[in-house]
Amino acid sequence: MVERKIRVGAVSYLNTKPFIYGLENSPIKDDIELVLDYPSNLVGLLKKGEIDIGLVPVGALPQLGEYHIVSDYCIGTEGEVASVAVFSEVPMEEIEEVYLDYQSKTSVLLCQLLFEKHWKKPVKFISAEDEGYIDKIKGRTAGLIIGDRALMHRSKFPYIYDLGLGWKEMTGLPFVFAVWVSTENLLEDFITEFNDAISKGVLRIGDVKNEKSFSYDCQKYFKTNLSYPFNKLKKDGLDKFIKLISFKN
């Protein structure tokens, strides 16, 4: 038993349901306080010390200074991820500007990298400030949409450029969107218990329930599009991405 509850920040997207299921259905549930938010907000909470562990978008890792990856699991993909994509009414060669989703810095950086180095298409990027940007995706204006909203909009646009697939085509590596991170050392016993809980959720994906209604097959999303183990290939993919964005900045 820990002396106080460890504050754990997770993303309130469908892709984290297995993690949350594991945390809520393991003994560790009595030792943690779960905080749900979208990715970019979790970074701020972790930096301010308002959470102890966060499921942090990897594009924000360089700004954390000292950090510790505390789990053998991540939000990753071996190819097509389905929930992080550029949506458009026109093919790639006709796109002139792209709205960038405000909820995740990682996806924004990946999107910019792919336009520059993979699709080799110069475009004007526009930073979105709220949900209203999705209604502006029309004509030669495309938009990056992430998370559950991306799954909801898949049937509305004739052209979908998947960022996980683009990365795999460009590098041959899987992509990691988020990892479990602390900025201070945590007790080894707690980390082991935390990892066991996350593992339980991943292994029992078939038991995970989704309250939202998607036209997209959620079990396909969990089992095919997403890949949770933080293995060597994913670590290689993460290292490559960090180097690319460090060079870019």
N, C-alpha and C positions, 0 to 999 in steps of 0.2 A: 504494500500500500504506500502511495506517495504522500508526502506531507501536505501538499495542497493539490487541487485539481490542475492538471496541465491543460492549458487552453490550446485547442487544435483547430486551426482554420482550414476549411475545405471549400471547394467550389460547389455552388448549388446547381450544377449541370447534371444531365443524365450520366455523363461519363464517369462521375465519381460515385454513383449509386453503389457499386460493389464495395468501395472503400467504406462508405458510411454504413452499409449493411454490416460489414465485419466489425466496425467499431461499436455499433449499437447492439450487437449480438454476441459480444465477448465480455469476459470479466472486466476488461479495461474500461468499460463504459462508466463504472463508478469512480474512476480516477481522472476522467477528462471532462472538459467543458467544450462542446462542439460549437464552432462559430462558422456560419455559412455566408459566403459573399462571392462576388465575381473576382476573377484572377488578379486584376490590377489593384484592387482594394486590399487583397490579402498581403501583398508586398508591403504596403504602407503600415498595416497592422503589425507585421513582423518587425519592421524597422523601428517602430515606436515601442516595441515590447508589449503590445496589447494581446498578442498570441505568442505561444512558445514554439509551436510547430505550424508550418503553413504548407499547403500544396501550392508551391510557387511556380509561376510561369518561368521557364528557363531563361528567357530573354532578360529577366530582371536579376539574375544571379550576379553579374559583374558589379552591380550597384550595392550589393549587400555587404561587401567587404569580406569579413570572416563568416563562413557558413558551413554547415555540416549536413550532408545528405543522410537521412536517418532511416531510410527504408529500402528494401529490395524491390519495391514496386513503384511504378510511375504511370503517368498518362502518356502513352506512346502509340505508335502505329508502325506497321511493317510496310505500309503502302497507302492505299486510299483510306482516309480517315472519316470521310463523309460529313463531319461536323465543323470543318474549317475549310472554307472554299471561297473563291471569287465567283460571284453570280453575275450573269450578264444576259442581255437580250441579243447581243451580237457576238460573232466569233472574235477570238483574241486579236487578230490583225486589225480589227475595226475599233477596238477599245481606245478611248482617248484619255479618260480620267477614271480614277478608282477611289471610292470612299473607303476609309480604313476604320474598321470596328474599334470602338473605344474600350472594349472590355479586356483586351489582352495584348500586352506589348509584344509578346513572343510571336503571335500570329501576324502582327503588323510587320515586324522585322523579317519574318520568313517570307511574307508576301512581297515585300520590297526586294529581297534577295532574288526571289524566283523571277520577278519581272526583269531584273537587271541581268542575271547570269544564266537563267534557264530558258525563259520564254523570249528573252532579248527584245523586249517591247518597251520603248520609252512611253511613259504615261505621266499624267499629272496626278499626284496623290493628294487627297483631301481628308483631313482628320475629322471624323464624325464626333459629335458631342453628345448625341442622344439617339433614341430609336428612330427619329424622323428620317435619318439618312436612307433607311431601307426603301422608303417610298420614292426616293430620288434615283433609284437604280433603274434606268430606262435609257433607250437609245444607245449612244456610245459611252454612257456613264455606267460603269460596273461598280460592284461593291463587295468588300470582304465581310462575310458574316460568319460568326463562330458560335459554337455551343448549340443549345437546344433550338435556338432560332434558325440556325442553318438547316437542321433537320426538318423544321416546319416549312421552310421555303424551297426545298429541293424540287417540288413539283411545279413551281411557279416560273422558273426561268429555263429557257432552252439550252443555255450554255453554263456549265459548272466546271470550274477549274480547281481541282482538289489540291490543297497545299501539301498534304502528306504524300500523295502520289508524285507531285512535282519534285519534292525533295528526293524521293527514292529514285526517280528518273535521272536527276542531276548528280547524285552522289553514290547511288547504290546502297545507301544505308537507311536504316529505320530512323524515324524522327521522334524525339522526346519533347512533349509540350510542357509538362510540369513534373516536378519532383517534390518529395516531402523534405522540408528543410527546417533546421533550427539555426539560430545565430549564436547559441550558447551550447556548451556540452550538457547533455542530459544523462541521467543514470542509465547504465547499460541494461539493468533489469527492466527499466521502463521501455527502452528502445526494443528489446526482445519481445516484450508483451505487445507493444504497438505493432511491430512487424507481424507477429502471429495473428493479430486481429485483422490486419489488412489482408493477409494471406487467406484467412477464412472467407472473407468477402469475395475475393477473386475466384477461389475454388468453388464457391457456391453461387456463381452468377445466375444459374437457372432459377434460383429462389428470389432473385432481386425483382421487386415489383416497381413498376413505373406508373405514377399517377397521371402523367400527361398523355395526351392522345397524339400520336404521330402516325403519319402514313408510312413512315420508314420503319422497317422491321427492327425492333429494339434488340432482340437476341442476336441478329446479324451484326448489329452495331457493336454489342459487347464482345462477341466471339470472333468476328472477322475483321472489322474495321479497327478496333482498339486492340492494343497489345500491352499488357500491364507489367510483365517481369522486366526489371531494370537490369538487363544482362549486358555482356561485353559489347555486343554490336550496338546496342542503344547507347552505351557509354561512349563508344567511338563516334556515333552520330551526334551526340550532345557535344563532345569535345570539338568536333568539326564546326558545328553551328556557332559555338562560343567564339572560336577563332575567327570565323567569318564576320560576325557582328562586331568583334573587337577591332578588327582591321577596318571595318566600315566606319566605326565611330572614331 
